[in-house]
Amino acid sequence: MSNVIKVEQIAETNLEPTLLASHAARMCYTAESPKIGEKIDVENRLFKTGHHTTLEHNYFTFKIEDIPVSSVVFGLHLTAPFYNTDQRSGRFSKMYENPNMADIRNTLETYYPGVSPRNIGCACDFIYMGLNTYAENKNHITELARDAIHRERPKASDKYIEQNAPKFAQEQLRMFVSMIAPTALDYTIDLPTLAAFYRTAWTPFMRDAVGKMVHTVVSNHPDIAYMFDSFAREHKDWSPKMREYYRGIRTKPDFTLLDYKYDKDTFAQDKSHDMVDTLQFHPDYMGNSLGYVHTKIHIDAGATMGQDQRHRSIKRSAPVFTGYFYLPPLLGDLKTNADKFMKEYYSLVRDKNIPRSMITAIAPYGAMVQYEKRADLNALIHEQGKRTCWCAQEAIYHISCDLRRDLAQYIGENAKLMKYLTPPCLAHGKCPEGSRYCGRDIIADKINGYFKQRQI
């Protein structure tokens, strides 16, 4: 195990896994509720026979530090919906303001010992190029962000402007930052999910992090070590498909509506005005789960894809790197920098001596990916209520507005569903964000104004 990624278990279910699984299994096959402490042969009767729902009652929470953003976006958050996570916001990353290139080199050398020092050096040069672009333009882009706040958010206070102008500048400039940037998160998973990730972890970073999780769990519960047979581990790396040549700049994310199913007669309207989302829980809304919206999106990998993954009730295909770079609205003067930066990256992409998972690990936030999404109507309403809000990041807001606009062309702006594909301030007449109120003019912005273009 490396000393780069740090993993600490900070919480777990307060009953031994074997005892809780035994109780769950006996509950299914006894006339009277079993007593805690009455064990069965969990290994042979439950684990080896695939009766793993009995193991899902045990949860573990880990604090993970110094794992690359890329191994969260293309790793821990990529596929399984069976987890809960709270990740450090990128604006608190030490990488942006005070990068330590020695640490970055050490990280690459630790996880890719077979890569030549020359190629490690080329990767570090590329990473430094992006960080240098970030540092050189931070003050200028912050001033542009202040101007944009004044234009777009007339109700914003001076305090809001001073707090958020640097944040908006950072959100957009980080397109030049490599996703090798370390992040931290609290990560909660159940026992079968941990066993599955132990077998399938597809990057060196994931194998290290998950291996440390398993080591902690087995140290505390040696009687379940059989769930983590090292011979079952897969050691082959997986990476998204990637074009070998840089194709250019995009200044707006791309959206395509592929298909949808919406029945206006059976659609159940959300009658709740509660901030708790009950759509996936109340029987009144079960029919909405049979409707869906199927889309294809083309977005930046690091920021917008990472935001998109928060909605785990939505199905997604594997992402593909398309060869494009996303240049957000405030960065219009940096096209030359972006072209030079991405040509350098794709020279590394074409080097067959560099592992594909390392190429993915050092990809910039702004490298664009394409994938398909399929959301049932309940999941769609939840997502759109969050992502059409101006507190949402600029790119994911525009993707959400594109979805709403294109869907309205088919089902009509007055369709029942459209009422719910809106931010809370439009749906309920007031902002629920408190001090995080975006500063837009809610009263003056009628429905057409709610979905206008933004720079920040």
N, C-alpha and C positions, 0 to 999 in steps of 0.2 A: 504494500500500500504506500502511496505517496504521502508527502507532508504538505502538498499544495491545497487540495480540497479538504476542508475540515467538516466533520460530521459528528454531531452530538445528539443523542436521544434526550429529549426534554420532557416527554410524557408518554404514557401508555395506558391501555385499559387496566383497571385495578384488580384484575383476576388473571391467574395463570392461564396461558393459552390452552393447555391440555384440559384444565378443569372447565373452562368456559365452553370449549368445543364438545366435551363430554356431556355437559348439561344440555346444550342445544340439541345434540343428537338424541339423547334419551327423552327429551321433551316430545320428540316426534313419535316415539314408539312405546310410551308408557301411559297407563290410565291415570296415574297420579303424577303430579309435578315432581321431578327428581330433586334430590338434595345436592347442593353444591358440595363437591368433594368425592362424589361417586364417579370414579374414572372408568373409561372404556379404553380399548386399544385404538387410540386415535390414528396411529400410523397405518395400521392394516385395515381398519374398518372404515376410516374416513379419508385419510390423505391418499393412500394408494388406490382407493376405489373411486376417487374423484368427487366425493361428497364434500366439496369445499365451501359450500354456504355455511356450514357449521363453524368454519374457521374465520368467517368474515366479521365476527363479533369483536375480534381483537384488533385494536388500532394502535399505531405507533406514530408519534410526532417527532420529527428530526429537525434540528437547526443545521442548515447546510450553508457553509460560507466558502467564498473564493472558488465557486464553480463558474465556468464561463457562461455568459448569456446564451451562447450558441448551443450548449449542452442542456439548456433548459428549453429553449424554443424548438430545437431539433432533437430533443431527448426526453426529459422528464415530462414535458407538457405536450408532446407530439401526438400521442395515440390514446392511451388509456384515459377514460373519464373517471376512474375510480380513485380519486385523490382529492385532497383539499390543499390549497397552497396560498401563501401570501409572500410575494416577492418584493425585494427592495426596489423602489423606483429608480430608474436610470439616472435621474437628476441628483441622486446621492452617491453616485459611483465615484470613487477616488480616481478611477482611470482617466476621467475627462480632464480634471483640473490639475492633477499631480501624478501623471503616469510614471510608473517605474519600469523602464524597459528591461532592466536586469531580471525583474520578476517575470516579465512576459517571456523572455528568452528561457528562463528556468522552467516555466510551465511547458513550453513547447518541447524542450529537451527531455523533460521528465516523461511526458506522455507519448512522445514520438522519438524514442532513442535511436531508431534506425534511419532517421533522416539526417543527411549530411549537414555538418556545420555551415557549409555555404548556403544551403537551402533554408536552414533556420535563420541565417542572417538576412537572406532576401525577404523572408516572411516578416522579420522584425522591421526591416527598412520600409516595407509596405505599410505596416501598422503605424510606424512613426510618421509616415507621410500624412496619413489621415488625421492623426492627433495634432500634427503641426497645423494643418488646415483649420481644424477646430479652434486651436488656440489663437491663431492669427486673426480670425474673423469673429471671435466671440463678442467683442465690444461693439463692433459695427452691427452685427445681426441683432444684438440686444436693443440697440437704438431703433432699428427698423421694427422690432416687436413692440416697443413703446408706442411708436406712431400708429401701428396697426390696432393696438388696443384702443387708442383714442378714437379711431375711425369706426371700428366695428362694435365697440362696447361703451357707448356714451355714459352709461350709469356706473362704470367702474370707478372705484375710489382711487385716490393717489396711493394708498397702501396696497391695494390690489395690483396696481400697475407696477409698483416697485418690486413686489413679491413675484409677480408672474412674468414680467418681461424677460428676465434671465432664464426662467423655466421654458418659455416658448422658444427662445433662441437655442437653448440646449437641445430641446426636443427635435428641432429641425437640423441643427448642425451635427447631431450625433449620427446622421447618415454616413459621415466620414469616419466614424469610429468602428474599429473591428469588434466583432462579437466575441472575441477572446476576452473581452472586458469581464472581470469577475463580478459576480452578483451574490446575493444571499437570499435565503428563503426559509420559512417554516413550511414543512412538508409532511402531511399526514396521509398515511395509507394503511389499508388493512393487511392482514397476514397473507392471504392468497395473492394480492397484488405485489407484495414484496417478493414472494416466491417466484412470481412470473417475471418481474423485472430482473431478478437475480439471473434468470436463465436467458433473457433476451437482450439485456443492455447492449447497445450497438455502437457505443463510442468508448474510447479509453477512459474518458472523464466519467461517463455513466457507470462503467464497470467498477471504477474506483469508489465513487460515491455510494453506489448500491452495496458494494462489498463491505464498506465500512458500516452501513446500516445493519447488514446481516450479522457482521461480527459482533456488534453491540447486542442485538437481539439474542443471538445464540449464547453469548457470554452470560446473559441474564437468565436464559431459558434453554439450557443445554439439552433438555429432553426433546426439543423439536428440531435439533440439528439435521435430522434426516430430510427435512423439507428443503434444505439448501445443499443438495448434492453437487459438489464442484464438477463432477463429470457431466452434469446436465447443462453446464454453462456454455453459451455460444460465444466464441471469441472472434467472430467475423464482424468487421465494421460494416455499418450501413450509412449511406449518405444520399441525399436527394440527387436526382439526375440534374445534370448541369451542362449548359451549352459551353463550348470551348472558346468562344470569341465574344468580346464586348460588342453590344449591338446599339448602344446609345442611351440617351437620357429620356425619362418620362417625368413630366411635371404634374401629372395627375394620376391617381390609381385608376386602373381599368376595371370595368364591371360588365358582366353579361348575364341577363336573366335567361336561363336555359329552359325552365319548365316550372309550372306551379299547379297546385290543386286547391281550389277554394270554392266552397259551396255556401252561398249567401244564406240559404234557407236553414242550414244546419249549424252554421257558425254560432258559437255561444259567446256572447259579449261579456267582457270582464266587468262585473258590477262592483268590484272591490276598489276602494280608494286607499288601501293599505300599502305601505312601503314593503310589506312582506309579500313576496310573489307566491300566490296560491294556485296559479294556473296549472302547474304540473301535479297538483295534489287534490283538487276538488273534483268530485265526480261530474259536476255540471260541465266541466271543460274537457272531458275525456275525448269527445268527438273531434275537438280541434287538433288532436294529435294525428289524425288521419289526413288532414290537409298538410301541405308542405310548399316550400319555395326552394327551388334548385338553382344555384347560381355558380358562376365562375368569376374569381377575382384575381387581380394582378396587383400586388402590393409590395411594399418594402418588407424584407424578412425580419429585421430586428425589432422594430417598434410596432408596426401595425399588425403583423402576424402574431406577435406576442400578445397584443391586446385582444386579438380575435380569439385566441385560445382560451380566454377566460370563460367563454360560453361553452361549457363542456357537454351540454345537452344537444349540441349541433354536430352533425357528422361531417367529416372533411376527408378529402382524398390526400394522398401524399403530395407534398409541395415539389415543384420543379423550378430550379433557377433558370431564368429566361435570358440572361445576358444583359438586362437593362439595369439602370441605376435611377432611383427615385430622388429627384431634386425638389424639395418642398418650396412653397411659395416665396418665402423670404430669401431664398438662396439663389435667385436668378442670376446674380453676378458671378456665381462660382461654377459656371458650366465648364470653363477651361480646366479648372481644378478637378472637377468631377471626371472629365474625360481622361486626363492624365492619370488620376488615381485608379480608375477602373481598368485602364490598359495595363497598368502595373499588376493589378490583381489577376487579370486573365493571362498574363505571362506565367504566373504561378499555376493557374488552373491547367495550362497546357503542359506543365512539367510532370511527366509520368512518374518521376521519382518521389513526388510528394503525395502521401496518402490522401485519398479523397475526403476522409473524415477530418484531416487537418485543414484541407482547403475550406471545408464547411465551417470548421471551428474559427477560422480567422476571417470569414466573410464579413464585409462591412454591413452595418445596419441597413444601409440604403440599397444593397443588392436585392433585386426584385424577384419574387417567387409567384407562381401561379398555381392555384388549386381550386377544386370544386367544393361547394358546401351544400348541405341539404338540411334544412331546418323545418321541424313541424311548426304549426302556427303558434302554439303556446311558447315554444322556444324563440320563435321569431319576434313575438310581441315583447318578450323579456329583453332580447338583444337590442331591438330597435329603440325601446324606451331609454336604454342607457347610451346608445351610440348616436342618436340624433340630438342628444344634449350637447350644448357648447362646451361643457366640461370635458367632453370626449376629445381625444387627439384629432388634429385636423384631417389626416388622411382617412382614418376609420370613420369619421363623421361623413366625409364625402362619399365613401362607399355606401354607407347607410342611406344617404340621400338619393344616390343613384338607384338603389334597390326600390326605395319608396316611389320614386318618379316613374320607373319602368313598370312596376306592378300596377300603379294607378292607370296607366295607359290601357291595361287589359280589363281590370275589374272596376275602374271608375274611382274618382277621388271621393265620392260619397258612399262607397262600400263600407259596411260595418267594420271590416278589418282595418281600414285605413285610419280610423279614429285612434287606434291603439299603436300605430307605427309612428309615434310622436314622442317628443320629450315630455317629462312631467309638467313643465310650466305651461305647455300648450294644452295638454290633456286635462289638467286640474286647475289651471289659472294662477298658479303660484309656483315659485321655485322652492324645492325641498332642500337645497344644498347649504342653506344658512350662509356662513361666512365665505363659502366657496362659490357663491352666486357669480355668474360669469360677467355680469355688467351689461348684457344686451338690453335693449329697450323692449321689454315684454309686451307692453301695452301697444306700442306703435307697430310691432312686427305681427301683422296678420298672417294667415296661413302661408301665403306665398313667400313672405319674408322670413319665415322660420327655416326654410331650407335653401337659403342663398349660399353663395360661395364665401369661404372664409380664407384669410391668409394665415391665421393663427388658431 
